Amino acid sequence: MALLALVLMWASSLDTDKAHRKDYGLLREVATVPSARAARFVEERLQAVGVPTTTVPSDDGERLRVLVFPADQAMAARTLLGD
């Protein structure tokens, strides 16, 4: 029982920030925006140049993250920074 308690104490002391962060596989974040309207604007800009997007809530739950595949990341950055 004491061994189990030690293992649980050790596990709870690990950096759990990554553990609570949602993993979206290969997708990479190209923008964090404050509202759904802003997310739609970013999505439309990227989709206009052929970059498929996915929007998910940020870790803090107050903003939205716009994600793309790694192959499209450079094009997405150029498109968004060109505005």
Buried (B, 14 or more C-beta within 10 A) or exposed (E): EEEEEEEEEEEEEEEEEEEEEEEEEEBBBBBBBEEEEBBBBBBEBBEEEEBEBEBBEBEEEEBBBBBBBEEBBEBBBEBBEEE
